[in-house]
Amino acid sequence: MNAFNKPSKVAVIGGGIFGVSTAVHLARLGIATVLINDGPLANGASGRSLAWLNSARKRSDAYHRLRLAGIDRYRTLAARFPDASWLRFDGGLTWDPDDTSNEIAEVFGYERDLGYHAQWLAPEKIAGATPGVDARTVTPQGAIFNPGEGWVDLPSLIDTLAREFRSLGGEIVTEAGRATVDIEGGRARGIVMADGRRRAADAVLLAAGGEVPVIVAEAGQHIGDATPVALLVRTKPIRHPLKAVLNTPRVAIRPTPNGGFALDSAWSEEEVSIKPDGSYDVRQSTLDGLLREASNVLEGNPSLEMEDYGVGPKPIPGDGEPVFGELPSIPRYFVAFSHSGATLGLIAGELLADEIATGHRHPLLAGFRPGRFSPSQR
């Protein structure tokens, strides 16, 4: 068995939560780390994420355990920043349509059996558990309130982590264009900048959001990709009692640090089209529809005004499960590619940094290796 050599320098591609979280954890381990991003930090999926911290509804046991570990790390962070306006644990409330797709009773039983804190509430009981909801819009089957859930504003978190990273000697290069991994002798040797310059490193983490499958394909590797378009609308601040995250049939809502709301939905994402030049066409009727749907479920049906919106790829692997770890055919080439970037952001960065630094493969990531997409596994 070959002895593992701890890397002295690591390069990270991607300025979203996975990249920045891993970079700061590497710096805490005393490893010289450079982070490269194509634009400003949080300019990709992390900047347009609903960022609901949860492990609600049904998923694999391994994914549930990883998400619970992710929430645990946010609890620790909240203790460090008790007055942070960008990280809150005020619960999550969800209900389903009034049709055959309604799974509220089944989901409640599933969550209860897992020990995931859940309360099954009739519409008239919701106000006593969490304020700010127009109970008339809740379907007769009721809603599930998960008191332990929360939300994070990822750009604010990324800014906080980036400040710590720099204080530990980490280097951040923004507006660098599209970087790729420099492979020589069958292993990662650093990165190639958009202008052709090379930055040597003993290991590389690729955490470039929806670009990850494309970039690894350039090295002859395959990661299944089901990345759709995401649309997040942010409203202007208003005075309103809602504190929980809402996940409803027509709109998902969470508060924002400035007193507004962040909104998204499946139907609104489907209405976004891609122009021939690669830009996105977002119709005003779609934006207005999201604002209207949000107003419908909020207590008092307030008039909501759009402050801005973000649109772009939402990274989702082909099988829906996270992809974390070293590529099986290219030593020292690590990837981070997943939905649930907010919930997994801190724990994924911690575990990936440990794997890069020590060579130890963490069992929490065992089911999420990129090798599962290799031809022999498929």
PyMOL commands that set and color helices and strands:
alter all, ss='L'
color gray80, all
select helices_A, chain A and resi 17-28+45-48+61-80+104-114+123-129+135-137+154-167+209-217+266-270+284-297+341-358+363-368+370-373
alter helices_A, ss='H'
color red, helices_A
select strands_A, chain A and resi 9-13+32-36+52-53+87-88+92-94+119-121+143-146+150-152+171-173+180-184+187-192+198-200+203-206+229-235+245-247+252-255+261-264+273-274+280-281+306-313+323-326+333-337
alter strands_A, ss='S'
color yellow, strands_A
deselect
rebuild
show_as cartoon
